[in-house]
């Protein structure tokens, strides 16, 4: 259980880092700039967002619009929701 709590904290920290990077980019450029989850995945590994989208079309054709929506969302939203969800599930209970 403690492993999943640590994973949830790492995911929440990643969401906050992406939010901070978006804020700095927005201040620097003078316009609102937000990186999508696809952009962040492509920064981590080139072509990974396209691979995930192609996999969802082949394996889960019904979920393809949902995968596209999540990949198009600002990166801090899906990461933050996932981190908070994991933190809620694996919280310390009395």
Residue pairs with C-beta under 8 A, 6 or more apart in sequence:
1 90
4 86
4 89
4 90
5 86
5 87
5 90
5 91
5 92
7 86
8 83
8 84
8 86
8 87
8 90
9 83
9 87
10 83
11 79
11 82
11 83
11 86
12 79
12 80
12 83
12 84
12 87
14 79
14 83
15 75
15 76
15 77
15 79
15 80
15 83
16 76
16 80
18 35
18 40
18 75
18 76
18 79
19 76
19 80
21 35
22 33
22 34
22 35
22 74
22 75
22 76
25 33
25 35
26 32
26 33
26 34
34 74
34 75
35 74
35 75
36 71
36 72
36 73
36 74
36 75
37 49
37 70
37 71
37 72
37 73
37 74
37 75
37 78
37 79
38 49
38 71
38 72
39 49
39 75
40 75
41 48
41 49
41 52
41 71
42 48
42 49
49 71
52 67
52 71
53 64
53 67
53 68
53 71
56 63
56 64
56 67
57 64
60 67
70 78
